[in-house]
Amino acid sequence: MGGAERAGERQEAARLSDILAGQAADAGALAEIYDIEHDEIREDRGFYREWARRHPGAVADLGCGSGRLFAPLLDGGATRIVGIDGSPALLARAEARIAADPGLAAAHAAGIIALDAGDVRRPHRSERFSLAILAGVLAHLDGPEDALRALAAARRLVEPDGAVIVDVLGPGGLPEHDLPLSIDWERSVDDRRIVRRSRIERRETPEGLRVAYATLTDVVEADGTIARLPASFRLWYPSPAALVDLAAEAELAVDATFGSYDLDPLDADSERCIVVARPTTADPRMG
């Protein structure tokens, strides 16, 4: 392999571990937009709080982003939370979230919450966890091979009686056709008006649905100044059957599948595809 090929692989690895890498817009500004959009998601909080309660102990939040799940995991009784993400901008937002929340700040000061800059496919952690979470992560990987690496890494992180939760869009939540550039949402934040537009181009492949997702966000300041933030993402969504097969290949036995955070059965109309699995073999390092 030549130097150019190795450099290309390194760049691709960096892109996959940091979802904001290589964008034309400032990563910090995109991370803020990420928070504005994702912080409104609340329907999954009770689900993750309950799974933290069912698996008391330490939790690895793989691809934690800005730490949106830290509070429900802590409320569920997690004795330690390690958030791992490859995006420095999102980890900076996680630090700000922790500092602004007295409960999270106290947990962080006590060593209960820790942040780790790393690749979810290759987390460098020696400790073991009762629960490992991959929420919304697989879509940002490059297909089955990278997903298998992430699943195998999660399996190595959990204790023999621990659980791995994989949470992706379900069949009913995926786009059925291409979508032209159109307004997704508008928000008023701190005297600014924020308008987010997006475009979707989809492609069916044997390994799952490939989606080219482009966004254009206008941030309108009070004085009328406009900052335009473009971004583009290559997303991949496995079918539920393919995800179960990948889990088995990663030596994870599927205990349950759900089509919603209310534990509805997974079917062709499900908005979510949630897989709960456990290790089928112990990590040799545990011996």
N, C-alpha and C positions, 0 to 999 in steps of 0.2 A: 504493500500500500504506500502510495506516494505521500509527500508532505501535504499537498493540497487536499487529498482525500481525508487525511487525518484531521486537518484543520476543519474541514467541513463536518466531520463527525462530532468534533468538539463543539462546534457552533450549534449543531442540531441537539446535542445533549443539553447544552445550556438553555436552548429555547424550550425544551420539554420540561426542564426543572424550574424554569422561571417563565410563567405564562405571559409576563409583560416584557420579556427580553426582545430586542430587535424591533420594537415598535417605533414609528416615526414620532409619536407624541411622548412627552415626558412621563416616565414610569410613575412618579409620585402623583401626578395629576390623574393618570389612569387608575391608580390604586384608590384614589378618593372616589372616582366614579363607580368603581367596583363596590365600594362600601355603601354608597348611596343606594345602589340597586339591590345588593344582597342583604343589607340589614333589614329590609322590609320582609324578608322571608322568615316566617315565624312558625309555620305549620310543622316543621321538623324538630322543634326544640323539645317538645314532650317526648318524642320518640327517643332521642339521644339521651335525655335525662333518665328515661326508664332503662335503657340498656346499660348505662353507667351504674344504675342501681343493681341490675341483675348480675353484673360482673364487677363486684367491688374490687378496688385496687387502682393500679396505674393505667392510664389511657394514652395511647399514641394517636394523635390527630395528624394523619399523613396528608399533606397538602392543606394545611390548616388555614391558608390565606391570612386574613386579618384577625383570626381568632373568634369568629362569630359563634362557634359552638362551645367555647370555653365556659361560659356561664351555665348553660344547661348541664354540661358534664360535671361541673363543680357542684351544682345543686343536686345532681344524682348521687353524690357521695364519692366521686373520684378522689383518691388519696394523692394522686400526682397526675399532672397533664403535661405531656411534652408535645408541643406543636412544631411540626417539621414542614418547612416550605422552602422552595428555591428562589423565591422572589424577595429581594431585599426591600423593595417598596412596600409589599404587603406585610412583611414582618415589622417594618417601621409602623405601619398602621395598627398591627397587633399590639406593639408596645404602647402606642397612644391609647388604644382601647383599654388595656390593663391599667394604665396610669389614671384614666378617667373614671374607673369603676372601683369604689372602695373595697368591695369584696374580692375582685380579681387582683387589685393591688396588694391586699393583705396576703392573699394566697401566693402571689409572686414573691413577696418579701420573705415568706416562710419557706420558699423553695418548692412549693407545691406545683406552680406553673413555671415551665421553662420553654424557651424558644430556641429552635435549632435551624440554622441555615443548611439545607441539604436537599438531595435528590431523593424523592420518594421511592425510586427504583433501587437505590443503594444507600439506605440510611445507616449511618455509622453510630449505632447505639449498642452498648453492651448489656444494658438493663433489659428486663422482660416486662411485658404488660399483660394485664387481664383483658384488655380490649384494644383493638387497632381499627381505626376508621379511615376509609377511603371514600369521602363524600364529594361527588362531582369531580373526581380526579382523573378517572380513566379516559374521559372524553378528551382531555388535553394531551394524552399520550399518542403515540404514532401507530397504534394498532396492536394486534394480538401479542407480538413478541415483547413490546414494552409493557403491556398490561400484565403479561405473565411474570415479568421481572418484578413489577410492583406487588403483585399478589404473593409471590414467593417471599419477597422481602417482608411483607406484613406477617406471613406465616412464621417466619423466623423470629419475629419480634415478640409474638405472643407466647404466653405460657402454654403448656400442654392442654390445660383445660380452659384456655382463653378463647376469645371469639374475634373474628374479623368481619367487619360490616363493609360491604361495597354498595354504594348508592349512586345510581346513574339515572338518566331519563329513561322512562319506559316506552314501550311501543306507541302508546297513546299520546305521549308528549313530544314525539319527534315530528319535524315538519314533513308534510306529505308532498310538498312541491316547492320549487324555488320561490323566493319572495323578493320583490324589488325593494329598493331603498325606501323606507318609510319610517314614520315616527313611532318609536317604541313607548316612550314616556317623556313627561316633562315634570320637573320638580322646581320648587323655590327653596333655596338653601342659602342662609346668611346673606340676604339681599341680592342673591344671584339667581338668574333663571337658567336652568340646565335642560337642554333638549337633546335627547339621544335618538338617533336614527340607526337602522341596521338593514343589512341585506344578507340573504341566505341563498347559497347555491348548493344543492345536494347531489350526491352521486352514490348509487347503490353499488356495493362491491361484495365479493364473496365473504370478506371478513367483517362486514358490517356497513353501516351508513357513514359515508364521509360527507362532512359539511364544511364549506368555506363560509365563514361568518365574518362579515365586515361591519364595523360600527363607525359612526361619525357623531361626535358629541360636541355641541356648541355650549360654551359657558359664557353667559351674557352678564357682565358686571353691571352694577348700579349706574355707572356712568355711560353705559351703552357699549363699552369695549367688549369685543367677542374673541374668545380663544377657541379655536377649532382643534379637536383632538381626534385624529383618525387612529383606528386600530384594526387589525385583522387576525383571525385565528383559524387554524385548521383543526377541526374537531372530528372525533371518531366515536361512534356509538355501536357497541356489540349488541347482538340479539340476546334475549334472556338465555336461550339455549347455549349460545356461544360463551356467555359469561360463566354459566355453570360448568361447561367443559373446561374453560381456562382455570377455574377454581380447582377442579379435580387434578389438572395437570400440575398445578402449584402445590399439590398435596394438601388440599383443603376439602373437607367433607361438608357439603351444604346441609345445614340443619333446617333452614327455613327460607322461603322467598315471599316477598310482599310486593303488592302493587301500589301501596300508599303508606304514609306514615301512621294511618289508622289501622294498619295490619290487614287491609283488604287483600284477597287473593291476587296473585300476579296473573294477568291475562292480556289479550291483544289490545285491550282498551286502557290498560294501566298507564297512569301518568308517570309513575316511578317504577324502577326496577331495583329492588333492594334484596341483596343476598346476604344471609348470615351464615358464616361457615366457621369450622374449627379445624385445627391441625389434625391430619391423619397420622402423622409421624412426628416424633419428638426431634427437635434440633439436636444433633450430636453434641453441641456445646453445652446442652443442659445436663449431660450425664456426669 
